[in-house]
Amino acid sequence: MAVSRGKLIGRLRVAQGKDLLRRGLKVQARARSLISGAGPAHPSRVATGQTRSSIQVQLRRGSGGSPRVRVGSGLKKALWIHEGTGIYGPRRRKITAKNSKVLVFKAPYGAKTGKFRGKVVVRSVRGMRRNQFLKAAIRAARD
């Protein structure tokens, strides 16, 4: 029984797509663990888990019909975590207020009493170091 060339190529593409999807899921799992703060270099920064759960895997069709996989997040916050902010980010300068003299944000270690109870008031912040969780997770795809 002879197999036509079209069917053979179709089966190879399906097998290739399944393999890419399997590797993409490995990258997704590793990225989710890295964003959770696995390892000594990145302490746990998870408050709600929103960014961690936003990491998705998409199987797409590339040029010529070949399958491709895309792993990432659509959240703006995920980009800030990956690339860093403030002096650690691309602009390399402190984060300051645009429309007032100070930045005010909620924090568990904020003021205990008064007008700013439960809040921190500062003129600037250095930002946060980058956590390149997607870049580091790509190693998980290599078997």
N, C-alpha and C positions, 0 to 999 in steps of 0.2 A: 504494500500500500504506500503510495507516494504522497508526501505532504507538500502542498504547494508552498511557494516562497512567501506569499502573503500571510498564510497561517503561521508559518514558522516565525516570521518577524513579529507578528502579533503576540505570539506566546513569549518570545524573548522580551518584548516590551512590557508585557504583564509581569513577568518574573523580575525584570529590572525595576519596575515600579514598586512591586512588593518589597524588594530588597531596600530600595531607597526609603520607602515608608517605614520599614523596620528600623533603619538607621536614624531616620528623623525622629522617631519616637524615643530612641535612646538619647539623642541630643536633647530632646525636650525634657526627659526625666532628669538628666544631668544638670541642665540649666536651672530647672526648678529647685534642685537641691543646692546648687551654688548660690542662687539668689536668697535662699533661706539662711545663708551664712555658714555653709559647711566649710570647715577649714579654719586655721588660725589667722589667716590674712584678712578674712572678712567676717567680723562678728555678726551675730544675728540682727537683721534690720527689719524683720517682718512684723508689721503691726496688724494688718488685716488679711494679708495673703492675696490681695487683689492683683498685684503685679505678677506674682508667682502663678496664679491660675490663668492669667491672660496669655501666657506663652502657648502658642498653638503650632500645629504642624499642618501644612497644606501640600497635597500632592497636585502638581500642575503639569501641563503639557508645555514642553519647551519647543524650540525651533526644530522643525522636521518631525514633529510628533513624539520626540523622545521625552520620557517622564523626568520631572525635576521635583525636588522637595524643597519647601520653604519653611524654616522654623524661625519664629519671632513673635513680637508683641506689637499691638497697635497702640499701646498707651504711650503718651508723651513722657510720663514718669519713668517708664522702662528705659527710654533713651538717656534720661538724666542719670539713672543708676548706672547704666552701662558706660557712659562717657565721663561721668563726674560733673560737678557743678562748682561755681566759684573759682577759687584759685587753683583747684584741681581740674577744672573743666577746660574747654577750648579757648575761652577768653582770658583765662589766667588772672582774674581780679576778684576782689571781694564782692559779695552780694550786699547791696545797700538799698535803702528805701527810695522809691522814685517820687512819691508825692508827700512825704513827711520826713521828719528828722530821724525817726526810729522804726525798726521792724518789731512787730508784736505777734507772737504766736503762742498757741497752747502747748503746754508741756507739763508732765507730771512733777517736774522739779521746779516749777514756776513759783512766783510769789505766794506766800501763805495767807496774807491778808491784804486788804486795801482794794483800790480801784483795779489793779492788775492781778487779782487773785487767780492762781492757776495759769498765769501767762508769763512769758519771758519778754523783756523789753531790751533790745540791743540796737546799736547804731549800724553794725554790719556783722556778717558771718563769713567764715572762710569757705563754706560749702562742704561738700562731701567727696571723699575719694571715689574714684571709679571702681566698679566691680564688673569687669568684663566677663559676665557669666556666659554669654552666648559664644564668645570667642574661645573660652576655656572648655565649653561643652562640646565643641566640634571634635575634640579628641575622642569622645565617647563613640563616635560613628565609625572610627577605624577599628576593624576587628583584627 
